[in-house]
Amino acid sequence: MSEVALLLQSRSAVRAWRARPRVMIAGVLGFYALVYCLPMLVLLSWAFRGGGGVWTLANLTHLLSDETYSVVFVTTFRMAAVTTMVCTIIGYPYAYLLATAGPKARTLLAAAVMIPFWTSVLARSLAWVILLGRRGVMNDWLVSMGLIDQPIQMLFNGIGVQIGMVHVLLPFMVLPVWSILARLDVGLPMAARSLGATPLKAFLHVTLPLSMPGVTAGATLVFMLAVGFYITPALLGGPGDITIATLIDTVIRDLLDWPFGATISLTLVAIVGAIFALGATIAGGGRIAGLENHG
Amino acid sequence: MSGSRLCLWILAVLTMVFLLAPIVVIIAVSFNETSLFTFPPPHWSTRWYVSLWQSRSWREAGIFSFTLASLVALAALCLGVPAAYGLARDRFYGHKLLEGLLISPTLVPAIVLALGLYMLFSPMHLIGTALGLFLAHTLLALPIVLIIVAAACRRLDPKIELAARSCGATFAKAFCLVVLPAIRPAIISAGAFAFLTSFDEVVLNLFLGGPSTTTLPKKIWESVKFELDPTLTAVSTILITVSVGALLLSTVTRRDRSS
């Protein structure tokens, strides 16, 4: 009652109080307009620029008609798909354990995800170069244990990129799945058990379906980030592992072809946007974008 | 412990080894006495750290990285904290869309952002300048600040602020003396992660950086393309230490609050 009185007394104050937040967003909006929206518009304008300042669609038709580029797109999608699959298979049981373990075990499991999550991607990729190189740590160990006679090639041939990408993107799968499993009502699978379901059945028919939005959010996030990934493919990949991102880099910095680089970039943004839209209709956009809630 | 639980734990331990092995190995290798990357090192030494310290270019890159990241964190907090408060308090038409826009720089591929900024900054002669990097890094740090601080503002009871207002505090006074102290843990961890975002950034620096604006990650990148030098493992160890430090700072400040 007293709260209502308070609110009634200071109605004008409340109105003023409500108006202020809008002013407080203004700074960020101005900053985004200049440093985010403007560059994206510049990029857009370059994509449709032809020789002599005429507007043209030639860059786009060039990208779509040349088979060299479709190979790059296929390589990128294959890499992203494999990364997403491996992350789901490894990440789900890990997230399940995180959600159901006691506080001490949970701290340990969470630290093992959060430390790499916030560690420089460059430092981690460098570590994989040292681990997977021809004369690297892994080959040293495998040879000295007698498992292999010759060092095997793991770097610069696709395997290294795949390992490095799973390492970087695994937390993006674990965190949303953990978040949804932790909030799941533990009574639900228990009810299934009490009605005679085996633990496996209770998991398959109750827990798993209820956690699917988390899996969808994680898979969307991993796929989106994998498609646009630059550092790991550039560092661990070989000549056969050209992805969309490394192609943009080559086109801009080696070939100096700005209009074509801008066209590929916009195509990449369109692809990433489409993946997000697809994931968001299934799992909800907030679940995908709000991941950093855990940070 | 049931059989399936044991299986889960075996899988989880293997995953933990996979997640932490590269970090452990690179730290250990950085203390190697020889220039070979053997693990575990047969002889330990700190010679790569000494050579790092003695190199003027590495020292300068380190100082530049640290200064840039501090300024970026500060700017991202100054812009981001009021905005996050506004986002959490206000309910207007299309605010979900606005939130999506504000978070989206983390989802747009870094190389596309870098290219857009490169094309914008080139005619403005901002390529290779500290200002260009500062603006670009702040854009990447802002979504993180917004997410962390807005979540804290939403958990905050609006009544305490109304109480301050009804006691005669102006809006600014209530914001500074009531809201800000209440969300301090979130501000600290947002600042730490904003710092880290700038400190570890590579792709933007490759496009927007120049010889006078070399950060640690950019120098690592340039060196690794040339030759895999043991000093790189020492710099990587420093980057990892800074990350773990930021993570600890954030965890500790949050734990203080909950207890």
Interface residues (C-beta under 8 A of the other chain):
Chain A: E3 L6 L7 Q9 S10 A13 V14 A16 W17 R18 R20 P21 R22 V23 M24 I25 G27 V28 L29 F31 Y32 V35 Y36 L38 P39 M40 V42 L43 W46 I90 P93 Y94 Y96 L97 L108 L109 A112 V113 M114 I115 P116 W118 T119 S120 V121 L122 A123 R124 L126 A127 W128 V129 I130 L131 G133 R135 G136 V137 D140 H167 L170 P199 L200 M224 L225 V227 G228 F229 Y230 I231 L235 A245 I248 D249 I252 R253 W258 G261 A262 S265 L268 V269 V272 F276 G285 G286 A289 G290 E292 N293 G295
Chain B: S2 S4 L8 W9 L11 A12 T15 M16 F18 L19 L20 A21 P22 I23 V25 I26 V29 F37 T38 F39 L79 G80 P82 A83 Y85 G86 L87 R89 D90 F92 K96 L98 G100 L101 L102 I103 S104 P105 T106 L107 V108 P109 A110 I111 V112 L113 L115 G116 L117 Y118 M119 L120 L135 A136 T138 L139 L142 P143 I144 L146 I147 I148 A151 K159 E161 L162 A163 R165 S166 F171 S189 F193 L196 F199 D200 V202 V203 L206 F207 P217 I220 W221 V224 L228 L232 T233 S236 T237 L239 I240 S243 V244 A246 L247 S250
